[in-house]
Each structure stands twice: as C-alpha cells, then as structure tokens.
Amino acid sequence: MLNTQTKNAPFKYSLLASLLAVSLAGCSGSDGDDGMDGMDGSDGQDGTPALTTGTFIRANNGDDNRGTVDWINQDGETLSSFETGANEGVVLSSSGTLYQAGDSGEPMLGAFCRIAGREDGMMMSSIDSQIMGANTGLTNPKGIALADDSGMIYVADFNAMRIAVFGSAAAGDVMPVAEIMLPAQPWDVAVDEAADRMYVALTDGTIAVYDNVMGSDFAPSVMRIIVPSDANGDQISINSHGIVYDADSDRLVVSDVGDASVADDGQIFVINDASTADGAVEPARTIAGPSTMLGNPVDIILSGTTLRVAEKSNDAILVYTEIFSGESGDIAPTLSTASVKPESLVEMKAMPDMMDFSDQALADSTIGGISVSSNPATEGDSTGMIAQFDAPLGSQTAMFDTSMSIESVAYSVNGDGFVTYDDTDTAMGGLLVVNRLASMRDDGMFSLSQDREIMGDMTGLVAPKGLDVNSEHNLVFVADFNETTPAVRVFSGCAAGNVMPLMTLTASDGARPWDVDYDAETDRAFLALTNGTVAVFDEVTRKLMSGTSEIVGEDRLIVPAMNDTAIAAPTNIHGIDYDAESDALVLSDVGSADSATDGKLYVLPDAGMAEGITNMTVNIAGPMSMLGNPVDIMVSNGNVYVAEKSNGMILRFDDIMNAASGDVMPDYSVTFTAPESVAVLPAYLW
C-alpha cells in the first residue's frame, strides 16, 4: 500500500458529516401533492389523536427565530433547527434540496443542498447557493412551488404582483426565465406540472388559474379567476394566502387570513373541480370561527387528506384530518401545537432510489438516449455542442449549445448536466451546471436564468476533463488534468461561483488524472491516469464526513497487464467505468494521442482490491475496432459506449465483460465530430 496523507478541513467541512449521513430527504412538486402513506403513529395522549408518523420542515418568521427552519414531527414537536437566513416559503426537491424564499433582508431564493441530516447546521457557500440581486427583480418573495420534472421554481413575488420563474440550477444575480404578471398581489402558488396548470392565491381573496403555462413559453393566454362565494354568489373570501392542489381529486384547499391585524377571522376553503372552476364558486367546505383557532393561516400543506396550517397570529401549527369530508362551520382542529410565528411548511418524504445510471453497468435498464459532447481542436460548428442519440446510435434526437468550448458531460439522477470546460488563454477551468439538460433542453442554450457556473481561483480548476456525479450525496468529482496541481476535486452539486472544493484526491508522483469514477456502493474513487495506471482511493465520503479535505496518495495503484507484463508504452488511460456487481473495471487507452489506430479497451477483473500488476480478461484493439483515441466510455446494460475522438465516432461494443479479445468490430457506430465524452441516459428522465 502506498503512503497516504490526509489533511483535516476547517470546521465548515465537518458539517458535511450530518449532510451525507442521512438517507431521507424531501420529494417535491407543488405543495399540494399527496403524501405517501406512512406507518401508524403512536396513540395520542390526553385526548390527542394519533397521527401518521412524519417529519416536516417549518419556516419561522418571528423577531427571535426569523431566518431559521425547524424539523418537527407529526405532532408539531420541534426536533432540531437549521439557519437558512431566509424567512418565507419552503419547498423540497426530489433530490433533497430545500428551496426557501426570503424577504427579511435583501430579497432572495436560497438552495440548501441535501437538507436532511443537516440539523443544527447553517447555510454554507461551499455547499449551498442563492439567487439574489438587482437582476432578479425580486421584491417580496413569499410562497414558492417547484415543478420537479422541468426544474422550474415559481415564486409568488408580492409587491411586484407577479410570478417569477427561475431554473432550479440557477444562482447569483440573474434574471428570471419568465415573469407572469398578476391582477393582484400574490402570496402563494401551486403548480400541477402534469396538466401544465398554475394556481395563484391572490391577496384580494381570489385564485388566479393559468392553463398551458410552460406550453405557452410562460405567456399563458387563458386565465380564470375563482372567487369563493356564498350560495347567493357574494364573495366570502378576503385575503387568500396558502394554497395546495390535490391532483387525484382535482380539489384546491385555500387559506384566507382575512384582516391581517385580526387573530380570529381566518378561513379554510375546499374547492371542488378546481381545474375547470371559474368565477363565483361555492366552496365544498368552509371552516371558520373561534373554535378553529384560525387567525392568520399563512401557509398550508396536505399529507393525503390531512391538512397542516401555519397559523401565524395565534402562534400555532394546526392539524385538520379528513379535510375533504365533513360539515362546514366552526370546526376545532384535530391538533394544535404551539409554534412561534410559523411562516411555511413542507413535508419530508422518503428519498427515492438515488443510484446514478453510471453505476448500473450490468442492470437491465431502459435507455432513453446517449449524450455526447463535441470538442474539436479548432472552433467550428460543433464547438460547445451536446447531442443525444438513440441507444443503437441510429439517429440524433436532441441538441444543446453551451456556446463555449467544453470537455465532458455527466448527469445527476434528475437529469441536470454537469459540464467541464477549460480556457487555455486564461489558464482557468470551470464547471457548468445545466438545469434538466438530459430531458428538457432540446434545441436550447446555456442560460444563467436556468443554469449556473462553478469557476474561479478558489476552485483550483485549471484543466478539468472527465467527471462523475454522485446523486446520493450530491457530489461532483472532477478530474483536473493541469500540469502543476493535478487532482480530482470534489464539489457540492449545489455550489455556485468561486468556491473551494470540499475535497481533493491527489495521486502519487504527480500523476495526472483524465477521468474519475466514484462508486457509491464501495465508497471508492477510481482515477484514470495518463501514465497508464489507475489510482484507487478508499472510503472517500467516509473521510469527507469525518472532516478530511485532502488525500495525497492513493490506497492502491493498478497497473493493467497481459500475462503478468504491464502494457508497454505508449499507454495513456482516459475513460474509466467500475462496476461493483461484477467487481470489474473497464478502461480505454488512447495510446499515443497522435495515432488514430492504437487505441484499446480493457476489462480488469477483481478490480476493487486489485493492486500492482493486474491481468486483463478483455483487450480489444486493431484497425477493425476503429479505436484510435477512445477518450471516454460508459457501460450500460453490459455494453460499453465509446467516444472515439480521433476517428470522429461513437462506438458500442456489446457484452463487454465477456467479449473476445483482439481486433473486434463495434456492434454499432455513428459518426460525430470530435466526441469528448459519452453518457447513457435512463428513459425515466422523460
């Protein structure tokens, strides 16, 4: 084993221990989505009914707790806290990022990465990001909603009388993607993404409904106004605030604070057939009166048929079970828990399967597309292009323009693209984070309204090449090939701007990495080194959680060999893909970069604990293989896809683990200008 040195991080890195250790986080969508059925709660005490077990995040907006959120249980009891610096609406993404609006200081929208497990922590610039500044146009952002499939955040901007829309990957002082002007000041918004419909709670007591929102490029021409009214058609609503939509039953639940200075005039309305409702509508159920404890119900959320209310003026979290059934009237809540100036609520749900497609090499999976980046030596029509092909490489299906010279592309489980680039003129490299690049950006371009950048001298990035995304911990591993400080630099997937990496992995003897594959199952990082070897780093995230920010020297060094003899020079490993199920490592070797005929593909068995000379079981090379400079690879369904740069091809070799060695033709191929990277995209993204 090689000598390994570690360097402990400053205190801010030690907070990652809680960030990475917990596997629960929130699903998102509009605040009104149904919750998943949970386990039965324990019996209530002192007349309190048992509620389904759950955990919720509550945003606070009092004089002493403003800028914090609390974790609370189903009974409203506080478990722990986190300092966001924001004070308004909260929503959770399916990847566990908490988004929160704030207007107690400079208006902002914060993104707090992997919030589950960060109890008693705080906002950190190396992990989290913010949308803030004059270009945002934000004045008083209140309630927010997230359309998780498209990665769009809808912000109810009170004084601006608009809904501002931002991409969930955006950060900094950026303009919104779009703004939808409203007839009155909004307080909250709910989005039915499947139907492409938006519901806005307006403080004149009405609800604005917009159809075909994204389909119209955020310029919907159809608007309806729902006016909660009595049987005579007279308006009974005064000041709508919280709003949730239940798509399964096509019902809206809306809270009304009445006069904000009065602590007993709040109301709750249930509106049936919400998708088609228009004009004066008599609510199916109205809850109001002194027994309700409703004064200023500023936000509401649904968990199935259980409604939770952030009751601000009476300092309480109120719970109403079976909100869709029962009589109207002065109905007491099922449960009331003291809470100082609650502003907003969101439910935390079980984290979906977060295994990245890049870690499912042998799984029988449905492929939605093959993503390829172009990196020609001289600027041309394909510079900055990221294209998609179908699985058999028969036809191109999509294209995206980054508008700059780029290197490699990798993807998170929600379809966000992470793109490396380097600038030889400035000796500065960086990372683009492109919102829903895999599924929603066909014929699009990089836009700071949707996307963001990680770059600057603090990043240490000079010549980044290959990369890997770990969605479970929301980490990005970037292989920096630069000559003086080569290393793999690890960043938070939510970070933005000029931030330090959370960790660096530096191979021994100044070896330079071209690509990296992090395997979450074994917690190992495999570095493809251009000296023809592979460096293996063990327990990477465990060390990160314990506060280690730098590891110098690998745990093991693998030397690819045949018949116990190392591959002769020139050998230059570029593409790398490890499969934990078979414990095999697939590598591409470009040989001499000046030769278009000496590329190779290797399969190394028992790679997880391999060290030193390691004999391969597959070695493909020769003129029929078309391998010259195979700069990147990815294995999916047992087949390896190859970005063959010198010959301008994307190649596919099937059943690579059991393939015959020698001069083997690829099973599929397609021409493509100067391919630099290849990534397989799962069909579920669409």
Secondary structure, DSSP 4 states (H G I P E B T S, - for coil): ----EEEEPPHHHHTHHHHHH-------SSTTPPPPP-PPPPPPSTTPPP----EEEEEE-STTTTTEEEEEETT--EEEEEE-S--S-EEE-TTS-EEEEE-SSS-EEEEETT-TT-TTEE--TTT-EEEESGGG--SSEEEEEEETTTTEEEEEETTTTEEEEEETT--BS---SEEEE-SS-EEEEEEETTTTEEEEEETTS-EEEEESTTTTTS----EEEEEEB-TTS-B----EEEEEEETTTTEEEEEE--STT-SS--EEEEESSTTT--EEE--SEEEESGGGT-S-EEEEEEETTEEEEEETTTTEEEEESSTTSS--BSPPPSEEEE-SSEEEEEEE-PPPP---GGG-SSS---EEEEEEEE--SS--TTTTEEEEE-TTS--EEEEEE-SS----EEE-TT--EEEEEEETTTTEEEEEEETTHHHH-TTEE--TTT-EEEESGGG--SSEEEEEEETTTTEEEEEE--SSS-EEEEEETT--BS---SEEEE-GGG--EEEEEEETTTTEEEEEETTS-EEEE-SHHHHHHTTEEEEES-SEEEEEEETTEEPPSS--EEEEEEETTTTEEEEEE--STT-SS--EEEEESS-TT--EEEE-SEEEESGGGT-S-EEEEEEETTEEEEEETTTTEEEEESSGGGPPPBS---SEEEE-SSEEEEEEEEGGG-
